[in-house]
Amino acid sequence: SDCPPRAIVYDSFDGMGLGALAADEGGSAAAGEVAAAEAAFARVFPTSTLEMHGLKAASGVPDQPRSDGETKRGAANRARHAAELFLGEHGVAPDFAVGLEGGVAEDDTFSTLGVGTDSLESFAWMAVLSSTGKWGFGRTGSFQLPAAVAELVRGGMELGEADDRVFNKSGSKTQARFQ
């Protein structure tokens, strides 16, 4: 239709939220994720004014998803939950609800191919639910985690916390990544 989107509900891939977005229990927002979501929708709707709302949307998966399927399910659950929350708060369904979820998975292809050591890789899934019930999904590329980070994550630590510890940082999980 020619009508601009009345609302976009966005949930960041680490459970934080932004302007059509979800926040975790801490309620902090990752500005880079907000900017990335807004930029993506602005490209699709270049002449529209986008209305964004932040919501705490549950993923229904562990805090650190450990497989491709679990991560994708978390993104879909966040999008669905964000749409339900928006409807409950505003009495109208959002035109789009977006869920983002980051995860890790073991990659054993290097030893299988005889070209290196297996690794733990990181990636994210994005799920978009329209008000008509149509779904869209996208996955980022993946990257190998440094061995020290992978060891901590395999031991049960969340990726952001492991990154902070190994690289002597603070707030890796909530800092901008799309700049």
DRENDO-1510 file (C-alpha; in Angstrom, 1 decimal, always signed):
<recs>
REC; n; res; u; v; w
REC; 1; SER; +0.0; +0.0; +0.0 .
REC; 2; ASP; +1.0; +3.7; -0.3 .
REC; 3; CYS; +0.4; +4.2; +3.4 .
REC; 4; PRO; +3.8; +4.6; +5.3 .
REC; 5; PRO; +4.4; +2.1; +8.1 .
REC; 6; ARG; +2.7; +3.2; +11.3 .
REC; 7; ALA; +5.1; +1.3; +13.6 .
REC; 8; ILE; +8.1; -0.9; +13.5 .
REC; 9; VAL; +8.9; -3.0; +16.5 .
REC; 10; TYR; +12.6; -3.9; +16.8 .
REC; 11; ASP; +14.4; -6.1; +19.2 .
REC; 12; SER; +18.1; -6.1; +19.1 .
REC; 13; PHE; +20.0; -9.4; +18.7 .
REC; 14; ASP; +21.4; -9.3; +22.2 .
REC; 15; GLY; +18.2; -8.7; +23.9 .
REC; 16; MET; +18.7; -4.9; +24.1 .
REC; 17; GLY; +16.3; -2.6; +22.5 .
REC; 18; LEU; +16.1; +0.5; +20.4 .
REC; 19; GLY; +13.6; +2.7; +18.8 .
REC; 20; ALA; +11.1; +0.0; +17.7 .
REC; 21; LEU; +13.0; -2.2; +19.8 .
REC; 22; ALA; +13.1; -4.5; +22.7 .
REC; 23; ALA; +15.2; -4.1; +25.9 .
REC; 24; ASP; +16.5; -6.7; +28.2 .
REC; 25; GLU; +16.1; -6.7; +32.0 .
REC; 26; GLY; +18.8; -4.1; +32.2 .
REC; 27; GLY; +17.0; -1.9; +29.7 .
REC; 28; SER; +20.1; -0.6; +28.0 .
REC; 29; ALA; +20.1; +0.0; +24.2 .
REC; 30; ALA; +22.8; -0.5; +21.7 .
REC; 31; ALA; +22.8; +2.6; +19.5 .
REC; 32; GLY; +24.5; +0.8; +16.6 .
REC; 33; GLU; +21.7; -1.7; +16.4 .
REC; 34; VAL; +19.1; +1.0; +16.5 .
REC; 35; ALA; +20.8; +2.8; +13.7 .
REC; 36; ALA; +21.2; -0.4; +11.7 .
REC; 37; ALA; +17.5; -1.2; +12.0 .
REC; 38; GLU; +16.4; +2.3; +11.2 .
REC; 39; ALA; +18.7; +2.5; +8.2 .
REC; 40; ALA; +17.4; -0.8; +6.8 .
REC; 41; PHE; +13.8; +0.3; +7.0 .
REC; 42; ALA; +14.7; +3.8; +5.7 .
REC; 43; ARG; +16.1; +2.1; +2.6 .
REC; 44; VAL; +12.9; +0.2; +2.0 .
REC; 45; PHE; +10.6; +3.1; +2.8 .
REC; 46; PRO; +12.8; +6.1; +1.7 .
REC; 47; THR; +9.9; +8.7; +1.7 .
REC; 48; SER; +8.3; +7.5; +5.0 .
REC; 49; THR; +8.6; +8.7; +8.5 .
REC; 50; LEU; +9.2; +5.7; +10.6 .
REC; 51; GLU; +7.7; +5.4; +14.0 .
REC; 52; MET; +9.8; +3.2; +16.3 .
REC; 53; HIS; +8.9; +1.7; +19.7 .
REC; 54; GLY; +11.1; +0.0; +22.3 .
REC; 55; LEU; +9.7; -3.1; +23.9 .
REC; 56; LYS; +11.1; -5.9; +26.1 .
REC; 57; ALA; +10.6; -8.9; +23.9 .
REC; 58; ALA; +11.5; -12.4; +25.1 .
REC; 59; SER; +13.5; -14.7; +23.0 .
REC; 60; GLY; +12.4; -18.0; +24.6 .
REC; 61; VAL; +15.9; -19.4; +24.1 .
REC; 62; PRO; +19.0; -19.4; +26.5 .
REC; 63; ASP; +20.8; -16.1; +27.0 .
REC; 64; GLN; +23.6; -17.5; +24.9 .
REC; 65; PRO; +22.1; -19.6; +22.0 .
REC; 66; ARG; +24.4; -22.3; +21.0 .
REC; 67; SER; +23.2; -23.4; +17.5 .
REC; 68; ASP; +22.0; -21.9; +14.3 .
REC; 69; GLY; +18.5; -23.2; +14.9 .
REC; 70; GLU; +18.3; -22.0; +18.5 .
REC; 71; THR; +19.5; -18.6; +17.4 .
REC; 72; LYS; +17.0; -18.3; +14.5 .
REC; 73; ARG; +14.2; -19.5; +16.9 .
REC; 74; GLY; +15.2; -16.7; +19.3 .
REC; 75; ALA; +14.9; -14.1; +16.6 .
REC; 76; ALA; +11.5; -15.3; +15.5 .
REC; 77; ASN; +10.2; -15.5; +19.1 .
REC; 78; ARG; +11.4; -11.9; +19.7 .
REC; 79; ALA; +9.6; -10.6; +16.6 .
REC; 80; ARG; +6.4; -12.4; +17.5 .
REC; 81; HIS; +6.5; -11.3; +21.2 .
REC; 82; ALA; +7.4; -7.7; +20.2 .
REC; 83; ALA; +4.3; -7.6; +17.9 .
REC; 84; GLU; +2.1; -9.0; +20.7 .
REC; 85; LEU; +3.4; -6.4; +23.2 .
REC; 86; PHE; +2.9; -3.6; +20.7 .
REC; 87; LEU; -0.7; -4.7; +20.0 .
REC; 88; GLY; -1.4; -4.9; +23.7 .
REC; 89; GLU; +0.0; -1.4; +24.4 .
REC; 90; HIS; -1.3; +0.4; +21.4 .
REC; 91; GLY; -4.4; -1.5; +20.3 .
REC; 92; VAL; -3.2; -1.9; +16.8 .
REC; 93; ALA; -0.7; -4.4; +15.3 .
REC; 94; PRO; +2.6; -2.9; +14.1 .
REC; 95; ASP; +3.2; -3.1; +10.4 .
REC; 96; PHE; +6.5; -4.9; +11.1 .
REC; 97; ALA; +8.1; -6.5; +14.1 .
REC; 98; VAL; +11.8; -7.3; +14.0 .
REC; 99; GLY; +13.7; -9.7; +16.2 .
REC; 100; LEU; +17.4; -10.0; +16.3 .
REC; 101; GLU; +19.3; -12.8; +18.1 .
REC; 102; GLY; +23.0; -13.5; +18.2 .
REC; 103; GLY; +24.4; -16.9; +18.8 .
REC; 104; VAL; +27.4; -19.2; +18.6 .
REC; 105; ALA; +27.9; -22.7; +17.1 .
REC; 106; GLU; +30.8; -25.2; +16.7 .
REC; 107; ASP; +32.3; -25.4; +13.3 .
REC; 108; ASP; +34.0; -28.7; +12.7 .
REC; 109; THR; +34.6; -28.3; +9.0 .
REC; 110; PHE; +38.3; -27.3; +9.3 .
REC; 111; SER; +39.4; -30.6; +10.6 .
REC; 112; THR; +37.0; -32.4; +8.3 .
REC; 113; LEU; +38.6; -30.7; +5.3 .
REC; 114; GLY; +42.1; -31.1; +6.8 .
REC; 115; VAL; +42.8; -27.3; +6.6 .
REC; 116; GLY; +43.0; -26.2; +10.2 .
REC; 117; THR; +41.6; -26.4; +13.7 .
REC; 118; ASP; +37.8; -26.5; +14.4 .
REC; 119; SER; +36.4; -23.3; +16.0 .
REC; 120; LEU; +33.5; -21.7; +17.7 .
REC; 121; GLU; +31.8; -19.2; +15.4 .
REC; 122; SER; +29.5; -16.2; +16.1 .
REC; 123; PHE; +26.6; -15.0; +13.9 .
REC; 124; ALA; +23.1; -13.5; +14.2 .
REC; 125; TRP; +19.6; -14.1; +12.8 .
REC; 126; MET; +17.1; -11.4; +11.9 .
REC; 127; ALA; +13.4; -12.2; +11.8 .
REC; 128; VAL; +10.8; -9.8; +10.4 .
REC; 129; LEU; +7.0; -10.4; +11.0 .
REC; 130; SER; +4.6; -8.3; +9.0 .
REC; 131; SER; +1.1; -7.3; +10.2 .
REC; 132; THR; -0.3; -9.7; +7.5 .
REC; 133; GLY; +1.6; -12.6; +9.1 .
REC; 134; LYS; +4.3; -12.9; +6.5 .
REC; 135; TRP; +7.8; -13.7; +7.7 .
REC; 136; GLY; +11.3; -12.8; +6.4 .
REC; 137; PHE; +14.6; -14.1; +7.7 .
REC; 138; GLY; +18.2; -13.2; +7.2 .
REC; 139; ARG; +21.5; -14.4; +8.7 .
REC; 140; THR; +24.7; -12.6; +9.0 .
REC; 141; GLY; +28.0; -14.0; +8.0 .
REC; 142; SER; +29.9; -15.8; +10.7 .
REC; 143; PHE; +33.3; -15.3; +12.2 .
REC; 144; GLN; +35.6; -17.5; +14.2 .
REC; 145; LEU; +36.0; -16.4; +17.8 .
REC; 146; PRO; +39.5; -16.0; +19.2 .
REC; 147; ALA; +40.5; -19.2; +21.1 .
REC; 148; ALA; +40.5; -17.5; +24.5 .
REC; 149; VAL; +37.0; -16.2; +24.0 .
REC; 150; ALA; +35.8; -19.5; +22.6 .
REC; 151; GLU; +37.1; -21.3; +25.6 .
REC; 152; LEU; +35.2; -19.1; +28.0 .
REC; 153; VAL; +32.0; -19.4; +26.0 .
REC; 154; ARG; +32.3; -23.1; +25.8 .
REC; 155; GLY; +32.6; -23.0; +29.6 .
REC; 156; GLY; +29.2; -21.3; +29.9 .
REC; 157; MET; +30.0; -17.6; +29.8 .
REC; 158; GLU; +28.0; -15.3; +27.5 .
REC; 159; LEU; +29.9; -14.0; +24.5 .
REC; 160; GLY; +29.8; -10.3; +25.5 .
REC; 161; GLU; +31.1; -11.1; +29.0 .
REC; 162; ALA; +33.9; -13.3; +27.5 .
REC; 163; ASP; +34.8; -10.6; +25.1 .
REC; 164; ASP; +35.0; -8.1; +27.9 .
REC; 165; ARG; +37.2; -10.4; +30.0 .
REC; 166; VAL; +39.7; -11.3; +27.2 .
REC; 167; PHE; +40.0; -7.8; +25.7 .
REC; 168; ASN; +39.8; -5.9; +29.0 .
REC; 169; LYS; +36.7; -4.1; +27.9 .
REC; 170; SER; +33.3; -3.2; +29.5 .
REC; 171; GLY; +29.9; -3.4; +27.9 .
REC; 172; SER; +30.8; -5.3; +24.7 .
REC; 173; LYS; +27.3; -6.7; +24.4 .
REC; 174; THR; +25.7; -3.2; +24.3 .
REC; 175; GLN; +28.2; -1.2; +22.3 .
REC; 176; ALA; +27.6; -0.2; +18.7 .
REC; 177; ARG; +28.7; -2.7; +16.2 .
REC; 178; PHE; +27.3; -1.3; +12.9 .
REC; 179; GLN; +29.4; +1.8; +12.4 .
</recs>
